[in-house]
């Protein structure tokens, strides 16, 4: 067999998704079951740093691809996939060398990989290249059945009885001129203790209010983005369609996350949805999901390769090297 590696071109559009589907045929889009798929290798934004494709010269079929992009200054992540029938020809190693060389040229201090936990050969591939695990993001699936989630108001009334009221993103946008500042304050506080797949030695990187607003603006159905409030303070939120669940640190341990999430599931059931596959790396949120009947399917293993420090070595002061 003969293959050629080259930079990505417009004519390659869509081939990354086709290759991903060949690797993960079990990942199926279901209109009544919103899902998060671990390590799908389709995480790259439109503003990627570099991209490559491997082509079978006999058939002109795209059989592999790799993409590199910057997560924050000098910290990078890559996607890489090779069709199962084209494994064993060194394509993965060649594609990785391309993005690694680019990361080096860009002055990267670290590069991140994401691999599903049952893909043992892929895990061995990155570990041989000196990637070390930082954490695991678990995928949890719920198929809604029975009467356990018959009514969202059942769960929201229980919150009400404890002094917590429930509103929605759609409502606060209409009623509160300072809704964004108040939600952003909650989000910023709730990030305390959240696992970070690529922790910054200088401390957690801030998410700007503008970026947070762009996430909210992109949310499906703001009328089912539920917000818990106490004495006019936002103390928690959840959404069935994105961003996830969060509770202010001062209000944790009171069952707010469990009841908010349960109400969200019940609301989704009432809208005709049959289930959800979501994700979390938080042990507390894992317990919430398991209590509500979610079952763990796979995990996305997140691994880091750090640049070698130039300090104290000949040529110190030069760019860090990713070996």
C-alpha positions in Angstrom: 0.0 0.0 0.0 1.1 3.5 -0.7 0.2 6.6 1.3 1.0 10.3 1.1 0.8 12.8 4.0 0.0 16.4 3.1 -1.5 19.6 4.6 -5.2 19.7 4.8 -7.1 21.2 1.9 -10.6 22.4 1.3 -11.3 19.2 -0.7 -10.7 17.2 2.5 -13.7 18.8 4.3 -15.8 16.1 6.1 -13.1 13.4 5.8 -12.2 13.9 9.5 -15.8 13.0 10.5 -15.9 10.0 8.2 -12.6 8.7 9.7 -14.0 9.3 13.2 -17.1 7.3 12.3 -15.0 4.4 11.1 -13.1 4.4 14.4 -16.2 4.7 16.6 -19.1 3.1 14.7 -20.9 2.8 18.0 -21.3 6.6 18.2 -24.7 7.3 16.8 -26.5 10.6 16.8 -30.0 10.2 18.3 -32.4 13.1 18.0 -34.1 12.2 21.2 -30.9 11.5 23.1 -28.4 14.3 23.3 -25.0 12.8 23.8 -21.3 13.6 24.5 -18.9 11.2 22.9 -15.5 10.7 24.6 -12.3 11.1 22.6 -14.1 11.5 19.3 -11.1 13.3 17.8 -13.4 16.0 16.4 -12.6 18.7 19.0 -10.7 21.1 16.8 -12.1 24.6 16.4 -12.2 26.4 13.0 -9.2 28.4 14.0 -6.8 25.5 14.2 -3.0 25.9 14.1 -2.2 23.2 11.6 -3.9 20.2 10.0 -2.7 17.2 8.0 -4.3 14.3 6.1 -3.0 10.9 5.0 -4.3 9.7 1.6 -4.3 6.2 0.1 -2.7 6.9 -3.3 -4.4 4.0 -5.0 -8.0 5.0 -4.1 -7.5 8.7 -3.2 -9.3 7.8 0.1 -8.5 9.9 3.2 -7.4 7.4 5.7 -6.0 9.5 8.5 -5.8 13.1 9.8 -4.3 15.1 12.6 -5.1 18.6 13.9 -3.3 20.9 16.3 -4.7 24.0 18.0 -3.9 26.3 20.9 -6.1 26.1 24.0 -4.4 29.0 25.7 -1.1 30.7 25.3 1.6 28.1 24.4 -0.7 25.1 25.6 -1.9 23.0 22.7 -4.1 20.0 22.0 -4.3 17.6 19.1 -6.8 15.2 17.4 -5.5 12.2 15.5 -7.3 9.4 13.8 -6.5 6.6 11.4 -9.1 4.3 9.8 -8.9 0.8 11.3 -8.1 -0.9 8.0 -5.1 1.4 7.5 -3.5 0.8 10.9 -0.1 -0.8 11.1 1.6 1.3 8.4 3.1 4.0 10.6 0.6 6.6 9.6 -0.3 7.6 13.2 3.4 8.1 14.1 4.0 10.2 11.0 0.9 12.4 11.6 1.9 12.9 15.2 5.4 13.9 14.2 3.8 16.6 12.0 1.8 18.2 14.8 4.6 17.7 17.3 7.0 19.6 15.1 4.5 22.3 14.6 3.9 22.6 18.3 7.7 22.9 18.8 7.9 25.7 16.2 5.0 27.5 17.8 6.9 27.5 21.2 4.5 25.1 22.9 5.2 24.4 26.6 2.8 21.4 26.5 0.5 19.4 24.3 -2.6 17.5 25.3 -4.0 14.2 23.9 -7.4 12.6 24.6 -8.0 8.8 24.3 -10.9 6.6 25.2 -10.0 4.3 28.0 -10.7 1.0 26.1 -8.5 2.0 23.2 -5.4 0.2 24.7 -3.2 0.5 21.6 -3.9 4.3 21.3 -3.1 4.7 25.0 0.1 2.8 24.5 0.9 5.0 21.5 0.8 8.3 23.4 2.4 6.9 26.5 5.4 5.7 24.5 5.7 9.3 23.5 6.0 10.5 27.1 2.4 11.6 27.7 1.3 11.3 31.3 -2.4 11.1 32.4 -3.8 14.2 34.0 -7.4 13.0 34.6 -10.4 11.1 33.2 -13.7 12.5 32.0 -16.4 9.9 32.5 -19.2 9.4 30.1 -22.6 8.6 31.8 -25.7 7.4 30.0 -29.3 7.6 31.2 -32.2 6.0 29.3 -35.3 7.6 30.9 -37.9 5.0 31.8 -40.7 4.5 34.3 -42.2 7.1 36.6 -39.1 8.2 38.5 -38.9 11.4 36.4 -42.6 12.0 36.0 -42.7 15.7 36.9 -40.0 18.4 37.1 -42.1 20.2 39.7 -41.8 17.4 42.1 -38.1 18.0 42.4 -38.4 21.8 42.2 -41.0 21.9 45.0 -38.5 20.0 47.2 -36.0 22.8 46.5 -38.6 25.4 47.3 -39.4 23.7 50.6 -35.7 24.2 51.5 -35.7 27.9 50.6 -34.3 27.5 47.1 -36.3 28.9 44.1 -35.9 27.7 40.5 -36.0 30.0 37.5 -34.7 29.8 33.9 -32.1 31.6 31.8 -35.0 32.8 29.5 -36.8 34.3 32.5 -33.8 36.1 34.0 -32.9 37.6 30.7 -36.3 39.2 30.6 -36.5 40.2 34.2 -33.0 41.1 35.4 -30.9 43.8 33.8 -27.8 42.4 35.6 -28.5 38.7 34.8 -25.2 38.2 33.0 -23.1 39.6 35.8 -24.9 37.5 38.4 -24.7 34.3 36.5 -21.0 34.9 35.7 -20.3 35.5 39.4 -21.9 32.1 40.1 -20.0 30.4 37.3 -16.7 31.9 38.4 -17.2 30.8 42.0 -18.4 27.3 41.1 -15.2 26.6 39.1 -13.5 26.1 42.5 -12.5 22.5 42.7 -13.4 21.6 39.1 -10.8 19.2 37.7 -8.6 20.8 35.0 -7.1 18.5 32.3 -4.3 20.9 31.7 -3.7 22.8 35.0 -1.8 26.1 34.6 1.2 26.4 37.0 0.3 30.1 37.4 -3.2 29.1 38.6 -6.6 28.6 36.9 -7.0 30.6 33.8 -10.0 33.0 33.9 -12.9 32.6 31.6 -14.0 36.1 30.5 -17.5 37.3 30.8 -17.6 37.7 27.0 -16.7 34.0 26.5 -19.2 32.9 29.1 -21.9 35.0 27.4 -21.0 33.4 24.0 -21.6 29.9 25.6 -25.0 31.0 26.9 -25.9 32.6 23.6 -25.2 29.3 21.9 -27.3 27.2 24.2 -30.3 25.3 22.9 -33.5 26.2 24.7 -32.7 28.8 27.4 -36.2 28.1 28.8 -34.8 24.8 30.1 -31.6 26.2 31.5 -32.6 26.0 35.2 -31.1 28.3 37.8 -31.4 27.9 41.6 -31.6 31.1 43.6 -31.5 31.8 47.3 -32.3 35.3 48.6 -31.9 36.8 45.1 -28.5 35.1 44.7 -27.9 32.6 42.0 -26.5 29.5 43.7 -26.7 26.8 41.0 -27.6 25.9 37.5 -28.1 22.9 35.1 -28.9 22.4 31.5 -29.8 19.2 29.6 -28.2 20.6 26.5 -24.8 22.0 27.5 -22.5 23.6 30.0 -23.6 21.0 32.6 -24.4 21.5 36.3 -22.7 23.8 38.9 -23.4 24.8 42.5 -21.8 27.6 44.4 -19.2 26.2 46.9 -21.1 27.7 49.9 -24.2 25.8 48.9 -22.7 22.4 48.1 -23.7 19.3 50.1 -27.4 20.4 50.3 -28.7 18.2 47.5 -29.2 21.2 45.1 -27.3 19.6 42.2 -29.2 16.3 42.6 -32.6 18.0 42.6 -31.8 20.5 39.8 -30.5 17.7 37.6 -33.5 15.4 38.4 -35.8 18.3 37.5 -34.0 18.8 34.3 -34.3 15.2 33.4 -38.0 15.1 34.2 -38.5 18.2 32.1 -36.7 16.6 29.2 -38.8 13.5 29.5 -41.9 15.7 29.3 -40.6 17.2 26.0 -40.3 13.8 24.4 -36.6 13.1 25.0 -35.7 9.5 25.9 -32.3 10.0 27.5 -28.9 11.7 27.7 -25.2 10.9 27.7 -23.3 13.5 29.6 -19.8 13.8 31.1 -18.0 14.8 34.2 -14.6 14.5 35.9 -16.0 15.6 39.3 -16.3 12.8 41.8 -19.2 14.7 43.5 -21.1 15.0 40.2 -20.4 11.3 39.4 -22.2 10.4 42.6 -25.1 12.6 41.6 -25.4 11.0 38.2 -25.2 7.5 39.6 -27.8 8.3 42.2 -30.2 9.4 39.4 -29.6 6.1 37.5 -26.9 7.1 35.0 -24.5 4.3 34.1 -20.9 4.9 33.2 -19.9 3.8 29.7 -16.4 4.9 28.8 -13.9 7.4 30.1 -11.9 10.0 28.1 -8.3 9.8 29.3 -6.6 13.2 29.1 -2.8 13.1 28.9 -0.1 15.8 28.8 3.3 16.0 27.3 5.3 18.8 28.9 8.2 20.6 27.3 11.7 20.0 28.6 12.9 22.9 30.7 15.8 24.9 29.3 16.8 26.3 32.7 20.1 25.2 34.0 21.1 23.5 30.7 23.4 24.5 27.9 21.6 27.0 25.8 19.2 28.1 28.5 16.9 30.8 27.3 16.1 29.0 24.1 12.6 27.8 23.3 11.4 24.8 25.3 11.5 21.5 23.5 8.9 18.8 23.2 10.9 15.6 22.8 
